[in-house]
Amino acid sequence: ASLGMTDMKTRQMTLRDAAAVAELAAELGYPSNAEQIKERISAIPSSDLLLVAVDADDVPIGFVQAHPWIGIETGLRVEIVGLVVSQRVRRSGTARQLVTEVEQWARKLGAPAVIVRSNTLRKESHTFYPAVGYSLKKTQAVYEKRLR
């Protein structure tokens, strides 16, 4: 289904969005159920930006999470830590609108930059971010140690 920009709005994510957000996260390879998503929404500090893009029926078709942080080396930055748009509405301007909202929020906070990290396997994101003005700063390895 094609989605016109006039049919899409953004708003704060709420607990009632949990099931739809779980479906969106699963599309990107992060399977979760609605209860897990509700717990995460509740645990995310209010200092984060948590938005959903919704269609004309107020059904979430994408979401973004951004987090402000202050690094000793860099000062204040805003990082996009999650951005997902439903496969059925990709290339509709939804991701671009969500990123624009993050940038406006970052400016209000006084952040001089927005950063985003993207898995090298996500080919679409490596064309999307440069198309909306982001430049590649570095590639890095990410290490993880499971604690349970």
DSSP file (Angstrom, degrees, kcal/mol; ACC not computed):
  #  RESIDUE AA STRUCTURE BP1 BP2  ACC     N-H-->O    O-->H-N    N-H-->O    O-->H-N    TCO  KAPPA ALPHA  PHI   PSI    X-CA   Y-CA   Z-CA
    1    1 A A              0   0    0      0, 0.0     2,-0.2     0, 0.0     0, 0.0   0.000 360.0 360.0 360.0 133.6    0.0    0.0    0.0
    2    2 A S        -     0   0    0     87,-0.0     2,-0.5     1,-0.0    87,-0.1  -0.575 360.0-154.6 -81.6 145.0    1.3    3.4   -0.9
    3    3 A L        -     0   0    0     -2,-0.2     2,-0.2    86,-0.1     5,-0.0  -0.970   3.9-147.1-125.8 118.0    1.4    6.0    1.8
    4    4 A G    >   -     0   0    0     -2,-0.5     3,-1.8     1,-0.1     4,-0.5  -0.549  26.0-118.5 -79.0 150.4    1.3    9.7    1.1
    5    5 A M  G >  S+     0   0    0      1,-0.3     3,-1.0     2,-0.2    -1,-0.1   0.805 114.9  61.4 -58.1 -28.8    3.2   11.9    3.5
    6    6 A T  G 3  S+     0   0    0      1,-0.2    -1,-0.3     3,-0.0    -3,-0.0   0.736  99.6  55.5 -71.4 -20.0   -0.1   13.6    4.4
    7    7 A D  G <  S+     0   0    0     -3,-1.8     2,-0.4     2,-0.0    -1,-0.2   0.572  97.6  79.2 -85.2  -9.7   -1.4   10.3    5.7
    8    8 A M    <   +     0   0    0     -3,-1.0     2,-0.3    -4,-0.5    47,-0.2  -0.838  53.2 169.2-108.0 134.8    1.6    9.9    8.1
    9    9 A K  E     -A   54   0A   0     45,-2.1    45,-3.2    -2,-0.4     2,-0.4  -0.904  22.9-135.6-131.8 163.0    2.0   11.6   11.4
   10   10 A T  E     +A   53   0A   0     -2,-0.3     2,-0.3    43,-0.2    43,-0.2  -0.923  28.4 159.2-119.0 151.1    4.4   11.2   14.3
   11   11 A R  E     -A   52   0A   0     41,-2.2    41,-2.9    -2,-0.4     2,-0.1  -0.959  47.8 -68.1-156.2 170.0    3.6   11.1   18.0
   12   12 A Q  E     -A   51   0A   0     -2,-0.3    39,-0.3    39,-0.2     2,-0.2  -0.395  54.8-113.5 -62.3 137.8    5.1   10.0   21.3
   13   13 A M        -     0   0    0     37,-2.7     2,-0.3    -2,-0.1    -1,-0.1  -0.536  39.0-171.5 -71.5 139.7    5.2    6.2   21.7
   14   14 A T    >   -     0   0    0     -2,-0.2     3,-1.9    -3,-0.0     4,-0.2  -0.812  39.7 -99.7-126.6 170.2    2.9    4.8   24.3
   15   15 A L  G >  S+     0   0    0      1,-0.3     3,-1.8    -2,-0.3     4,-0.2   0.807 118.5  65.9 -60.1 -29.2    2.3    1.4   26.0
   16   16 A R  G 3  S+     0   0    0      1,-0.3     3,-0.3     2,-0.1    -1,-0.3   0.652  94.1  60.9 -69.8 -11.3   -0.7    0.8   23.7
   17   17 A D  G <> S+     0   0    0     -3,-1.9     4,-2.7     1,-0.2    -1,-0.3   0.469  75.2 102.9 -86.7  -2.3    1.8    0.8   20.7
   18   18 A A  H <> S+     0   0    0     -3,-1.8     4,-2.5     1,-0.2     5,-0.2   0.856  77.3  47.8 -55.8 -45.7    3.7   -2.2   22.2
   19   19 A A  H  > S+     0   0    0     -3,-0.3     4,-1.8    -4,-0.2    -1,-0.2   0.930 115.6  44.5 -63.8 -44.8    2.2   -5.0   19.9
   20   20 A A  H  > S+     0   0    0     -4,-0.3     4,-2.1     1,-0.2    -1,-0.2   0.891 113.4  50.9 -66.6 -39.1    2.8   -2.9   16.7
   21   21 A V  H  X S+     0   0    0     -4,-2.7     4,-2.7     1,-0.2    -1,-0.2   0.880 107.0  54.6 -66.2 -37.4    6.3   -1.9   17.8
   22   22 A A  H  X S+     0   0    0     -4,-2.5     4,-2.1    -5,-0.3    10,-0.4   0.911 108.4  49.0 -60.9 -42.1    7.1   -5.6   18.5
   23   23 A E  H  X S+     0   0    0     -4,-1.8     4,-1.6     2,-0.2    -2,-0.2   0.913 111.7  49.0 -63.4 -42.8    6.1   -6.5   15.0
   24   24 A L  H  X S+     0   0    0     -4,-2.1     4,-0.9     1,-0.2    -2,-0.2   0.924 111.0  49.3 -63.3 -44.8    8.3   -3.6   13.6
   25   25 A A  H ><>S+     0   0    0     -4,-2.7     5,-2.3     1,-0.2     3,-0.7   0.886 107.9  55.1 -62.6 -38.3   11.3   -4.7   15.6
   26   26 A A  H ><5S+     0   0    0     -4,-2.1     3,-1.7     1,-0.2    -1,-0.2   0.858  99.2  61.4 -63.5 -35.1   10.8   -8.3   14.5
   27   27 A E  H 3<5S+     0   0    0     -4,-1.6    -1,-0.2     1,-0.3    -2,-0.2   0.826 105.3  48.2 -59.2 -30.5   11.0   -7.1   10.8
   28   28 A L  T <<5S-     0   0    0     -4,-0.9    -1,-0.3    -3,-0.7    -2,-0.2   0.381 131.1 -93.9 -92.9   4.2   14.5   -5.9   11.5
   29   29 A G  T < 5S+     0   0    0     -3,-1.7    -3,-0.2    -4,-0.2    -2,-0.1   0.689  94.3 113.3  95.1  19.5   15.5   -9.2   13.2
   30   30 A Y      < -     0   0    0     -5,-2.3    -3,-0.1    -6,-0.1     2,-0.1  -0.696  51.8-161.3-121.3  77.5   14.8   -8.3   16.8
   31   31 A P        +     0   0    0      0, 0.0     2,-0.3     0, 0.0    -8,-0.1  -0.379  24.1 151.6 -65.6 132.1   11.9  -10.6   17.8
   32   32 A S        -     0   0    0    -10,-0.4     2,-0.2    -2,-0.1    -6,-0.1  -0.967  36.9-124.5-150.3 158.5   10.0   -9.5   20.9
   33   33 A N     >  -     0   0    0     -2,-0.3     4,-2.2     1,-0.1     5,-0.2  -0.629  34.8-101.7-103.4 171.3    6.5   -9.8   22.3
   34   34 A A  H  > S+     0   0    0      1,-0.2     4,-2.6    -2,-0.2     5,-0.2   0.865 120.4  54.2 -60.6 -38.2    4.2   -7.0   23.3
   35   35 A E  H  > S+     0   0    0      2,-0.2     4,-2.3     1,-0.2    -1,-0.2   0.917 108.4  48.8 -64.0 -42.3    4.9   -7.6   27.0
   36   36 A Q  H  > S+     0   0    0      1,-0.2     4,-2.1     2,-0.2    -1,-0.2   0.919 112.2  49.0 -61.6 -42.7    8.7   -7.3   26.5
   37   37 A I  H  X S+     0   0    0     -4,-2.2     4,-3.0     2,-0.2     5,-0.2   0.906 108.6  53.3 -65.4 -40.7    8.2   -4.1   24.5
   38   38 A K  H  X S+     0   0    0     -4,-2.6     4,-2.4     1,-0.2    -1,-0.2   0.928 108.9  49.7 -58.4 -44.6    5.9   -2.6   27.2
   39   39 A E  H  X S+     0   0    0     -4,-2.3     4,-1.6     1,-0.2    -1,-0.2   0.906 112.9  47.0 -60.4 -41.5    8.6   -3.3   29.8
   40   40 A R  H  X S+     0   0    0     -4,-2.1     4,-1.5     2,-0.2    -2,-0.2   0.923 110.2  51.0 -68.4 -44.4   11.2   -1.6   27.7
   41   41 A I  H  < S+     0   0    0     -4,-3.0     3,-0.5     1,-0.2    -2,-0.2   0.934 112.4  48.3 -56.9 -45.3    9.0    1.4   26.9
   42   42 A S  H  < S+     0   0    0     -4,-2.4    -1,-0.2     1,-0.2    -2,-0.2   0.827 112.8  48.2 -64.5 -32.1    8.4    1.8   30.7
   43   43 A A  H  < S+     0   0    0     -4,-1.6    -1,-0.2    -5,-0.2    -2,-0.2   0.657  85.4 101.3 -85.4 -16.5   12.1    1.5   31.4
   44   44 A I  S  < S-     0   0    0     -4,-1.5     6,-0.0    -3,-0.5    -4,-0.0  -0.541  81.4-114.7 -72.4 127.7   13.4    4.0   28.9
   45   45 A P    >   -     0   0    0      0, 0.0     3,-2.1     0, 0.0    -1,-0.1  -0.243  15.7-119.8 -64.7 151.3   14.1    7.3   30.6
   46   46 A S  T 3  S+     0   0    0      1,-0.3     4,-0.1    -3,-0.0    -2,-0.1   0.627 108.9  75.0 -66.4 -11.6   12.0   10.3   29.8
   47   47 A S  T 3  S+     0   0    0      2,-0.1    -1,-0.3    21,-0.0     2,-0.2   0.651  84.4  82.8 -74.0 -13.9   15.2   12.0   28.6
   48   48 A D  S <  S-     0   0    0     -3,-2.1     2,-0.5    19,-0.1    19,-0.2  -0.546  83.2-124.0 -84.4 155.2   15.1    9.8   25.5
   49   49 A L  E     + B   0  66A   0     17,-2.4    17,-2.3    -2,-0.2     2,-0.4  -0.893  30.6 178.8 -96.3 127.9   13.0   10.7   22.4
   50   50 A L  E     + B   0  65A   0     -2,-0.5   -37,-2.7    15,-0.2     2,-0.3  -0.893  10.5 165.5-135.8 101.4   10.6    7.8   21.6
   51   51 A L  E     -AB  12  64A   0     13,-2.2    13,-2.2    -2,-0.4     2,-0.4  -0.859  22.8-155.3-120.0 150.1    8.3    8.4   18.6
   52   52 A V  E     -AB  11  63A   0    -41,-2.9   -41,-2.2    -2,-0.3     2,-0.5  -0.954  14.2-139.7-116.2 145.5    6.1    6.4   16.4
   53   53 A A  E     -AB  10  62A   0      9,-2.6     8,-3.4    -2,-0.4     9,-1.2  -0.894  29.9-166.3 -95.1 132.9    5.1    7.2   12.9
   54   54 A V  E     -AB   9  60A   0    -45,-3.2   -45,-2.1    -2,-0.5     2,-0.0  -0.896  14.8-128.7-125.2 152.2    1.5    6.3   12.4
   55   55 A D    >   -     0   0    0      4,-2.1     3,-2.4    -2,-0.3   -47,-0.1  -0.156  50.8 -77.7 -84.1-173.5   -0.8    5.9    9.4
   56   56 A A  T 3  S+     0   0    0      1,-0.3   -48,-0.1     2,-0.1    -1,-0.1   0.738 134.0  53.7 -61.3 -23.2   -4.2    7.6    9.0
   57   57 A D  T 3  S-     0   0    0      2,-0.1    -1,-0.3   -50,-0.1   -50,-0.0   0.254 119.5-109.6 -94.1  11.7   -5.7    4.9   11.3
   58   58 A D  S <  S+     0   0    0     -3,-2.4    -2,-0.1     1,-0.2   -50,-0.0   0.755  70.9 145.7  65.8  26.7   -3.1    5.7   14.1
   59   59 A V        -     0   0    0    -39,-0.0    -4,-2.1     1,-0.0    -1,-0.2  -0.841  55.9-111.5 -94.1 127.6   -1.4    2.4   13.5
   60   60 A P  E     +B   54   0A   0      0, 0.0    -6,-0.3     0, 0.0     3,-0.1  -0.363  39.5 169.7 -61.8 131.0    2.4    2.5   14.0
   61   61 A I  E     -     0   0A   0     -8,-3.4    25,-3.3     1,-0.4     2,-0.3   0.329  68.7  -1.6-119.0  -0.7    4.3    2.0   10.7
   62   62 A G  E     -BC  53  85A   0     -9,-1.2    -9,-2.6    23,-0.3    -1,-0.4  -0.958  60.7-157.6-175.2 164.1    7.7    3.0   12.1
   63   63 A F  E     -BC  52  84A   0     21,-2.5    21,-2.3    -2,-0.3     2,-0.3  -0.990   1.7-160.0-151.4 160.8    9.5    4.2   15.2
   64   64 A V  E     -BC  51  83A   0    -13,-2.2   -13,-2.2    -2,-0.3     2,-0.4  -0.998   0.3-166.5-140.1 142.3   12.6    6.0   16.3
   65   65 A Q  E     -BC  50  82A   0     17,-2.6    16,-2.1    -2,-0.3    17,-1.5  -0.999  12.0-178.3-124.8 131.5   14.5    6.1   19.7
   66   66 A A  E     -BC  49  80A   0    -17,-2.3   -17,-2.4    -2,-0.4    14,-0.2  -0.966   7.3-161.0-130.3 149.1   17.1    8.7   20.3
   67   67 A H  E     - C   0  79A   0     12,-2.7    12,-2.8    -2,-0.4     2,-0.3  -0.991  11.6-140.1-134.1 127.7   19.3    9.2   23.3
   68   68 A P  E     + C   0  78A   0      0, 0.0     2,-0.3     0, 0.0    10,-0.2  -0.687  30.5 168.4 -84.1 141.6   21.3   12.3   24.5
   69   69 A W  E     - C   0  77A   0      8,-2.7     8,-2.6    -2,-0.3     2,-0.6  -0.994  29.4-138.8-149.8 154.8   24.7   11.6   26.0
   70   70 A I  E     - C   0  76A   0     -2,-0.3     2,-0.4     6,-0.2     6,-0.2  -0.957  18.7-163.8-117.9 116.3   27.7   13.5   27.0
   71   71 A G  E  >  - C   0  75A   0      4,-2.0     4,-3.0    -2,-0.6    -2,-0.0  -0.781  24.7-131.5 -97.9 143.2   31.1   12.0   26.1
   72   72 A I  T  4 S+     0   0    0     -2,-0.4    -1,-0.1     1,-0.2     4,-0.1   0.903 110.3  40.7 -55.1 -42.1   34.3   13.3   27.8
   73   73 A E  T  4 S+     0   0    0      1,-0.1    -1,-0.2     2,-0.1    -3,-0.0   0.808 130.4  22.8 -78.4 -30.4   35.9   13.5   24.3
   74   74 A T  T  4 S-     0   0    0      1,-0.3    -2,-0.2     3,-0.0     2,-0.2   0.655  87.7-143.0-116.0 -19.3   33.0   14.9   22.3
   75   75 A G  E  <  +C   71   0A   0     -4,-3.0    -4,-2.0    36,-0.0    -1,-0.3  -0.509  63.8   3.7  80.5-158.7   30.6   16.7   24.6
   76   76 A L  E     +C   70   0A   0     -6,-0.2     2,-0.3    -2,-0.2    37,-0.3  -0.386  69.7 162.3 -68.0 132.0   26.8   16.5   24.0
   77   77 A R  E     -C   69   0A   0     -8,-2.6    -8,-2.7    -2,-0.1     2,-0.5  -0.966  31.1-139.0-138.9 155.7   25.6   14.3   21.2
   78   78 A V  E     -Cd  68 114A   0     35,-1.7    37,-2.8    -2,-0.3     2,-0.5  -0.980  21.3-160.5-112.8 132.0   22.3   12.8   20.3
   79   79 A E  E     -Cd  67 115A   0    -12,-2.8   -12,-2.7    -2,-0.5     2,-0.8  -0.946  17.5-137.2-115.6 131.3   22.4    9.2   19.1
   80   80 A I  E     +Cd  66 116A   0     35,-2.8    37,-0.7    -2,-0.5   -14,-0.3  -0.773  27.8 175.4 -78.5 112.9   19.7    7.5   17.1
   81   81 A V  E     +     0   0A   0    -16,-2.1     2,-0.3    -2,-0.8   -15,-0.2   0.566  64.0  19.5-101.0 -10.4   19.7    4.1   18.8
   82   82 A G  E     +C   65   0A   0    -17,-1.5   -17,-2.6    -3,-0.1     2,-0.3  -0.907  56.4 165.4-159.3 131.7   16.7    2.6   16.9
   83   83 A L  E     +C   64   0A   0     -2,-0.3     2,-0.4   -19,-0.2   -19,-0.2  -0.910  11.4 165.2-147.5 117.7   15.0    3.4   13.7
   84   84 A V  E     -C   63   0A   0    -21,-2.3   -21,-2.5    -2,-0.3     2,-0.4  -0.999  12.1-174.6-136.4 134.6   12.6    1.0   12.0
   85   85 A V  E     -C   62   0A   0     -2,-0.4   -23,-0.3   -23,-0.2     5,-0.1  -0.996  38.0-102.5-126.2 135.3   10.0    1.5    9.2
   86   86 A S    >   -     0   0    0    -25,-3.3     3,-1.8    -2,-0.4     4,-0.4  -0.213  24.8-126.2 -54.9 139.3    7.6   -1.2    8.1
   87   87 A Q  G >  S+     0   0    0      1,-0.3     3,-1.0     2,-0.2    -1,-0.1   0.827 107.4  64.9 -55.6 -32.2    8.6   -2.9    4.9
   88   88 A R  G 3  S+     0   0    0      1,-0.2    -1,-0.3   -27,-0.0    -2,-0.1   0.672 111.8  32.3 -70.8 -14.4    5.2   -2.1    3.5
   89   89 A V  G X  S+     0   0    0     -3,-1.8     3,-0.9   -28,-0.2     5,-0.4   0.203  82.6 137.6-125.9  16.7    5.8    1.6    3.6
   90   90 A R  T <   +     0   0    0     -3,-1.0    -3,-0.0    -4,-0.4    -4,-0.0  -0.289  69.0  28.7 -62.9 152.4    9.5    1.9    2.9
   91   91 A R  T 3  S+     0   0    0      1,-0.1    -1,-0.2     0, 0.0    -4,-0.0   0.732  89.7 109.6  68.1  25.6   10.6    4.7    0.5
   92   92 A S  S <  S-     0   0    0     -3,-0.9    -2,-0.1   -88,-0.1    -1,-0.1   0.420  97.2-101.5-106.3  -1.5    7.5    6.7    1.6
   93   93 A G  S  > S+     0   0    0     -4,-0.1     4,-2.2   -89,-0.0     5,-0.2   0.432  89.5 120.7  94.6   0.2    9.5    9.4    3.5
   94   94 A T  H  > S+     0   0    0     -5,-0.4     4,-2.3     2,-0.2     5,-0.2   0.944  76.0  43.5 -65.0 -49.3    8.6    7.9    6.9
   95   95 A A  H  > S+     0   0    0      1,-0.2     4,-2.7     2,-0.2     5,-0.2   0.914 112.7  53.8 -62.7 -42.1   12.2    7.3    8.0
   96   96 A R  H  > S+     0   0    0      1,-0.2     4,-2.3     2,-0.2    -1,-0.2   0.906 109.5  48.3 -58.5 -42.4   13.3   10.7    6.7
   97   97 A Q  H  X S+     0   0    0     -4,-2.2     4,-2.1     2,-0.2    -1,-0.2   0.905 111.0  50.0 -66.2 -41.6   10.5   12.4    8.8
   98   98 A L  H  X S+     0   0    0     -4,-2.3     4,-1.9     2,-0.2    -2,-0.2   0.911 111.7  48.1 -63.5 -42.0   11.5   10.5   11.9
   99   99 A V  H  X S+     0   0    0     -4,-2.7     4,-2.5     1,-0.2    -2,-0.2   0.899 109.2  53.8 -65.1 -40.1   15.1   11.5   11.4
  100  100 A T  H  X S+     0   0    0     -4,-2.3     4,-2.4    -5,-0.2    -1,-0.2   0.901 107.0  51.7 -59.8 -41.2   14.1   15.1   10.9
  101  101 A E  H  X S+     0   0    0     -4,-2.1     4,-2.2     2,-0.2    -1,-0.2   0.899 109.2  50.3 -63.0 -40.3   12.2   15.0   14.2
  102  102 A V  H  X S+     0   0    0     -4,-1.9     4,-2.8     2,-0.2    -2,-0.2   0.930 110.2  50.2 -62.4 -44.7   15.3   13.7   16.0
  103  103 A E  H  X S+     0   0    0     -4,-2.5     4,-2.2     1,-0.2    -2,-0.2   0.903 110.3  49.2 -62.4 -41.6   17.4   16.5   14.5
  104  104 A Q  H  X S+     0   0    0     -4,-2.4     4,-1.8     2,-0.2    -1,-0.2   0.910 112.9  47.9 -63.5 -41.7   14.9   19.1   15.6
  105  105 A W  H  X S+     0   0    0     -4,-2.2     4,-1.7     2,-0.2    -2,-0.2   0.907 109.9  52.5 -64.5 -42.9   14.9   17.7   19.1
  106  106 A A  H  X>S+     0   0    0     -4,-2.8     5,-2.5     1,-0.2     4,-0.8   0.896 107.4  52.2 -61.5 -40.9   18.7   17.6   19.2
  107  107 A R  H ><5S+     0   0    0     -4,-2.2     3,-0.9     1,-0.2    -1,-0.2   0.913 106.9  52.9 -61.0 -42.3   18.8   21.2   18.2
  108  108 A K  H 3<5S+     0   0    0     -4,-1.8    -1,-0.2     1,-0.3    -2,-0.2   0.865 108.8  50.2 -61.0 -35.5   16.5   22.1   21.1
  109  109 A L  H 3<5S-     0   0    0     -4,-1.7    -1,-0.3    -5,-0.1    -2,-0.2   0.643 117.8-115.6 -75.9 -14.3   18.8   20.2   23.4
  110  110 A G  T <<5 +     0   0    0     -3,-0.9    -3,-0.2    -4,-0.8    -2,-0.1   0.641  59.3 157.2  86.9  16.1   21.8   22.2   22.1
  111  111 A A      < -     0   0    0     -5,-2.5    -1,-0.3    -6,-0.2   -34,-0.1  -0.595  35.7-153.4 -76.1 132.4   23.5   19.1   20.6
  112  112 A P  S    S+     0   0    0      0, 0.0     2,-0.3     0, 0.0    -1,-0.1   0.587  74.3  22.7 -81.0  -8.8   25.9   20.0   17.8
  113  113 A A        -     0   0    0    -37,-0.3   -35,-1.7    -7,-0.1     2,-0.4  -0.998  58.1-145.8-155.5 152.7   25.5   16.6   16.1
  114  114 A V  E     -d   78   0A   0     -2,-0.3     2,-0.3   -37,-0.2   -35,-0.2  -0.981  24.7-168.3-115.5 133.5   23.4   13.5   15.7
  115  115 A I  E     -d   79   0A   0    -37,-2.8   -35,-2.8    -2,-0.4     2,-0.3  -0.861   7.7-173.1-119.7 158.7   25.1   10.2   15.3
  116  116 A V  E     -d   80   0A   0     -2,-0.3     2,-0.4   -37,-0.2   -35,-0.1  -0.985  12.3-149.6-148.2 139.5   23.8    6.8   14.3
  117  117 A R        -     0   0    0    -37,-0.7     2,-0.4    -2,-0.3    22,-0.0  -0.910  18.1-172.9-109.0 138.4   25.5    3.4   14.2
  118  118 A S        -     0   0    0     -2,-0.4    -2,-0.0     8,-0.0     0, 0.0  -0.996  29.6-109.6-137.7 134.0   24.4    0.9   11.6
  119  119 A N    >   -     0   0    0     -2,-0.4     3,-2.0     1,-0.2     6,-0.1  -0.319  28.2-127.5 -56.3 135.8   25.3   -2.7   11.1
  120  120 A T  T 3  S+     0   0    0      1,-0.3    -1,-0.2     5,-0.1     6,-0.1   0.723 107.7  64.0 -61.5 -19.5   27.4   -3.1    8.0
  121  121 A L  T 3  S+     0   0    0      1,-0.2     2,-1.7     2,-0.0    -1,-0.3   0.650  78.6  88.7 -78.0 -14.4   24.9   -5.8    6.8
  122  122 A R    X>  +     0   0    0     -3,-2.0     4,-1.0     1,-0.2     3,-0.8  -0.571  54.5 175.3 -87.3  79.9   22.1   -3.3    6.6
  123  123 A K  H >> S+     0   0    0     -2,-1.7     3,-0.6     1,-0.3     4,-0.6   0.845  72.0  58.8 -55.5 -40.9   22.7   -2.1    3.0
  124  124 A E  H >> S+     0   0    0      1,-0.3     4,-2.5     2,-0.2     3,-1.1   0.882 102.9  53.0 -59.7 -38.5   19.6    0.1    2.8
  125  125 A S  H <> S+     0   0    0     -3,-0.8     4,-2.3     1,-0.3    -1,-0.3   0.799 100.8  61.1 -70.2 -25.4   20.8    2.2    5.7
  126  126 A H  H << S+     0   0    0     -4,-1.0    -1,-0.3    -3,-0.6    -2,-0.2   0.597 113.4  36.3 -80.2  -9.1   24.1    2.8    4.1
  127  127 A T  H <X S+     0   0    0     -3,-1.1     4,-1.4    -4,-0.6    -2,-0.2   0.698 116.6  54.6-100.4 -33.9   22.4    4.5    1.2
  128  128 A F  H  X S+     0   0    0     -4,-2.5     4,-1.2    -5,-0.2    -2,-0.2   0.962 104.8  49.3 -64.3 -54.2   19.7    6.2    3.3
  129  129 A Y  H ><>S+     0   0    0     -4,-2.3     5,-2.6     1,-0.3     3,-0.8   0.904 112.0  46.8 -61.4 -44.5   21.8    8.0    5.9
  130  130 A P  H >45S+     0   0    0      0, 0.0     3,-1.6     0, 0.0    -1,-0.3   0.880 108.1  59.0 -61.6 -33.1   24.1    9.7    3.3
  131  131 A A  H 3<5S+     0   0    0     -4,-1.4    -2,-0.2     1,-0.3    -3,-0.1   0.758 107.1  46.7 -66.3 -23.2   21.0   10.6    1.3
  132  132 A V  T <<5S-     0   0    0     -4,-1.2    -1,-0.3    -3,-0.8    -3,-0.1   0.128 132.5 -87.8-106.9  20.4   19.7   12.6    4.3
  133  133 A G  T < 5S+     0   0    0     -3,-1.6     2,-0.3     1,-0.3    -2,-0.1   0.523  81.5 134.1  98.2   7.2   23.0   14.3    5.0
  134  134 A Y      < -     0   0    0     -5,-2.6     2,-0.4    -6,-0.2    -1,-0.3  -0.717  38.7-152.5 -92.1 140.6   25.0   12.0    7.3
  135  135 A S        -     0   0    0     -2,-0.3     2,-0.4    -5,-0.0    -6,-0.0  -0.889  24.6-106.8-113.3 145.9   28.6   11.2    6.5
  136  136 A L        +     0   0    0     -2,-0.4     3,-0.1     1,-0.2   -10,-0.0  -0.534  37.6 174.9 -69.4 121.9   30.5    8.1    7.4
  137  137 A K        -     0   0    0     -2,-0.4     2,-0.3     1,-0.4    -1,-0.2   0.817  57.8 -26.9 -98.9 -39.4   32.9    8.9   10.3
  138  138 A K        -     0   0    0      2,-0.0    -1,-0.4     0, 0.0     2,-0.4  -0.983  47.2-128.0-166.1 161.6   34.3    5.4   11.2
  139  139 A T        +     0   0    0     -2,-0.3     2,-0.3    -3,-0.1   -22,-0.0  -0.905  35.4 175.7-112.7 151.8   33.8    1.7   11.1
  140  140 A Q        -     0   0    0     -2,-0.4     2,-0.4     2,-0.0    -2,-0.0  -0.964  31.4-113.0-150.7 163.1   34.2   -0.2   14.3
  141  141 A A        -     0   0    0     -2,-0.3     2,-0.5     2,-0.0    -2,-0.0  -0.802  27.0-147.1 -96.4 144.1   33.9   -3.6   15.9
  142  142 A V        -     0   0    0     -2,-0.4     2,-0.3     2,-0.0    -2,-0.0  -0.964  12.0-161.9-114.7 127.3   31.3   -4.1   18.6
  143  143 A Y        -     0   0    0     -2,-0.5     2,-0.4     2,-0.0    -2,-0.0  -0.815   6.3-172.0-107.7 147.2   32.1   -6.6   21.4
  144  144 A E        -     0   0    0     -2,-0.3     2,-0.5     2,-0.0    -2,-0.0  -0.999  13.1-163.9-139.6 140.6   29.6   -8.1   23.7
  145  145 A K        -     0   0    0     -2,-0.4     2,-0.2     0, 0.0    -2,-0.0  -0.977  23.5-135.3-122.8 116.3   29.8  -10.2   26.8
  146  146 A R        -     0   0    0     -2,-0.5    -2,-0.0     1,-0.1     0, 0.0  -0.515  14.0-164.8 -70.7 133.3   26.6  -12.0   27.8
  147  147 A L              0   0    0     -2,-0.2    -1,-0.1     1,-0.1     0, 0.0   0.426 360.0 360.0-104.2  -0.3   26.0  -11.7   31.6
  148  148 A R              0   0    0      0, 0.0    -1,-0.1     0, 0.0    -2,-0.1   0.376 360.0 360.0-124.1 360.0   23.4  -14.4   32.1
